[in-house]
Amino acid sequence: MSPLLGGLAGGVLGALVGSHLATIARRWPEGRSALTGRSRCDQCGTALGAHELVPVLSYLVQRGACRHCGAAIARVHLAVELAAAAIGAACFALLPLPVAGALAVMGWLLLALGWIDARHLWLPDALVIMLALGGLALGALASGAPLLDRLVGGASGFVVLAALRWAYLRLRGVEGMGAGDPKLLGAIGLWTGWWLLAPILLLASAGLLVAALVTGAHRDRAREYPLGTALAASAFAVTLAGAVLRL
């Protein structure tokens, strides 16, 4: 398959996956199930037909509003669908099919986690566990790391951030990191192996620093930052770059 066809196929698949991820990102933090029940308008409650649920296109055709009541459709749907499409397109355009599929799964799970953390400063344990299990099953394809290196990566990723979290709490008397961040880095390590954890942490930290400086948020010392979001984006970028360089 040519890179162009692969990218198109990956983009379409990613948009379809993104439609479900957007539902998860919307419903899970509200305590609603994303696995049961028909899709409905959040405002009028009207059940949506298949033609109203086509990823990206339905949003654009309906101009971001419900056809039945005119209420605005949450932009999270379009944003997550586009992001998932971009992940799929990049993976399938740049990588052989088995590697592309594995890395796309990693990217889509990280997208859901990163989006929820960015909006709610929360990393659901169930999603982190899914990411960890995916790493055990598909990590060798995604990163080329053998199982032993990935097990070491999982353990060391968790321990390093858990130790930093504990040390900050002891020294400052307040939590400086969420409890989910060490779990997330541990799950990432099960995909990447231990040797990619350092560049992932470095890129994530640099990204948060740049974002804080650009937005001026660094002036607010009480501001909480979504480290999980930065780790998710950094992990996918570093793993994708590593996979491309291995070709």
C-alpha positions in Angstrom: 0.0 0.0 0.0 1.3 3.4 -1.0 1.9 6.1 1.7 -1.0 8.1 0.3 -3.5 5.3 0.3 -2.2 4.2 3.7 -2.6 7.7 5.1 -6.1 8.0 3.7 -7.2 4.7 5.1 -5.6 5.4 8.5 -7.3 8.8 8.6 -10.7 7.4 7.9 -10.2 4.6 10.5 -8.9 7.2 13.0 -11.9 9.4 12.5 -14.2 6.4 13.2 -12.2 5.6 16.3 -12.2 9.2 17.3 -16.0 9.4 17.2 -16.1 6.8 20.0 -13.1 8.4 21.9 -15.0 11.8 21.8 -18.0 10.1 23.5 -15.7 8.6 26.1 -14.0 12.0 26.7 -17.5 13.6 27.2 -19.3 11.0 29.1 -16.7 9.4 31.4 -15.9 12.4 33.5 -19.7 13.0 34.0 -20.1 9.5 35.3 -22.1 8.3 32.2 -21.4 5.1 30.3 -19.9 5.5 26.8 -20.6 1.9 25.9 -24.4 1.7 26.2 -27.3 3.6 24.9 -27.9 5.4 21.5 -26.2 8.7 20.8 -28.4 11.6 21.6 -28.3 15.4 21.5 -27.1 16.6 24.8 -29.7 19.4 24.8 -33.0 18.0 23.4 -32.3 14.3 23.9 -33.3 13.3 20.4 -31.8 10.1 19.2 -29.3 10.7 16.4 -29.5 8.8 13.1 -26.5 7.2 11.3 -26.3 10.2 8.9 -25.9 12.5 11.9 -23.0 10.5 13.3 -20.5 10.5 10.4 -17.2 11.6 11.9 -16.1 15.1 11.0 -18.5 15.4 8.0 -21.7 15.5 10.0 -20.4 18.3 12.2 -19.3 20.3 9.2 -22.6 19.7 7.2 -24.7 20.6 10.2 -22.5 23.6 10.9 -21.8 22.4 14.5 -25.4 22.5 15.5 -28.1 19.9 16.2 -30.6 19.5 13.3 -33.5 19.1 15.7 -33.1 21.9 18.3 -30.3 24.0 16.9 -28.1 23.7 20.0 -24.4 23.8 19.5 -22.6 20.5 19.3 -19.7 20.2 21.7 -16.5 20.9 19.8 -14.8 18.1 21.6 -16.3 15.7 19.0 -14.7 17.5 16.0 -11.4 18.1 17.8 -11.0 14.5 19.0 -12.1 13.0 15.6 -9.6 15.2 13.8 -6.8 14.3 16.2 -7.6 10.6 16.0 -7.7 10.9 12.2 -4.3 12.6 12.2 -2.8 9.8 14.4 -4.1 7.1 12.1 -3.0 8.9 8.9 0.5 9.5 10.3 0.9 5.9 11.4 -0.4 4.2 8.3 1.3 6.6 5.9 4.8 6.3 7.5 4.9 2.7 8.8 4.4 -0.9 7.7 0.9 -2.2 8.4 1.5 -4.2 11.6 3.6 -1.5 13.2 1.2 1.2 12.1 -1.7 -0.7 13.6 0.0 -1.1 17.0 1.3 2.4 17.2 -2.2 3.8 16.2 -3.8 1.9 19.1 -1.2 3.4 21.4 -1.9 6.9 20.0 -5.6 6.6 20.3 -5.5 5.4 23.9 -3.1 8.2 24.7 -5.4 10.7 23.0 -8.3 9.8 25.2 -6.2 10.0 28.3 -4.5 13.2 27.4 -7.8 14.9 26.4 -9.5 13.9 29.7 -6.5 15.1 31.7 -6.4 18.4 29.9 -10.0 19.1 30.6 -10.4 17.5 34.0 -6.9 16.9 35.5 -7.9 13.2 35.8 -6.5 10.0 34.4 -9.1 7.2 34.7 -7.5 4.0 36.1 -9.5 1.9 33.7 -8.0 3.7 30.6 -4.5 3.5 32.1 -4.9 -0.2 32.6 -6.1 -0.6 29.0 -3.0 1.3 27.9 -0.8 -1.0 30.0 -2.4 -4.2 28.7 -2.0 -2.8 25.1 1.7 -2.2 25.8 2.2 -5.8 27.0 0.5 -7.1 23.9 1.6 -4.7 21.1 4.6 -2.9 22.5 7.1 -5.0 20.6 5.5 -4.0 17.3 5.2 -0.3 18.2 8.6 0.3 19.6 10.7 -2.8 18.8 11.6 -3.1 22.5 11.8 -6.7 23.8 9.5 -7.8 26.7 12.1 -7.5 29.4 13.0 -4.0 28.5 9.4 -3.0 28.4 8.8 -4.6 31.8 11.7 -2.6 33.2 10.3 0.5 31.5 6.9 -0.1 33.1 8.4 -0.5 36.6 10.9 2.3 36.3 8.5 4.7 34.8 6.1 4.3 37.7 8.8 4.3 40.4 10.6 7.4 39.1 7.5 9.6 39.1 6.1 8.1 42.3 9.3 8.9 44.0 9.3 12.5 42.8 5.7 12.8 43.9 6.5 11.5 47.4 9.6 13.6 47.7 7.8 16.8 46.8 5.0 16.0 49.2 7.5 15.5 52.0 9.5 18.6 51.3 6.6 21.0 50.5 3.7 19.5 52.4 1.5 19.7 49.4 1.0 17.4 46.4 2.9 18.6 43.3 1.7 15.8 41.0 -1.4 13.7 40.6 -1.5 10.1 41.5 -2.3 9.1 38.0 0.8 10.5 36.4 3.2 7.7 37.7 0.7 5.1 36.6 0.6 6.6 33.1 4.3 6.8 32.7 4.5 3.2 33.9 1.9 2.1 31.3 3.9 4.1 28.6 7.1 2.2 29.6 5.3 -1.1 28.8 5.1 0.2 25.2 8.4 1.9 24.8 11.0 0.1 27.0 13.1 2.0 29.5 15.4 3.8 27.2 12.7 6.1 25.6 11.4 7.3 29.0 14.1 10.0 29.4 13.4 11.7 26.1 9.6 11.4 26.7 9.9 13.0 30.1 12.2 15.7 28.7 9.9 16.6 25.8 6.8 16.6 28.1 8.5 18.9 30.6 9.7 21.2 27.9 6.2 21.3 26.3 4.6 22.2 29.6 7.2 24.9 30.3 6.7 26.5 26.8 2.9 26.4 27.2 3.2 28.1 30.6 5.4 30.8 29.3 3.4 31.5 26.2 0.1 31.7 28.1 1.5 33.5 31.0 0.2 30.8 33.4 3.6 30.6 35.1 2.7 33.7 37.1 0.0 31.8 38.9 1.8 29.5 41.4 -1.4 27.8 42.3 -2.1 26.7 38.7 -2.3 23.0 38.1 -0.8 21.6 34.8 -1.9 18.5 33.0 1.3 16.5 33.1 -0.6 13.5 31.8 -1.5 15.3 28.6 2.1 16.3 28.0 3.3 12.8 28.7 0.7 11.3 26.3 1.6 13.7 23.5 5.3 13.2 24.1 5.1 9.4 24.3 3.3 9.1 21.0 5.7 11.6 19.2 8.8 9.9 20.5 7.6 6.4 19.8 6.5 7.4 16.3 9.8 9.0 15.5 11.7 6.0 16.8 9.6 3.6 14.7 10.2 5.7 11.5 13.9 5.9 12.2 14.1 2.1 12.6 12.9 1.6 9.0 
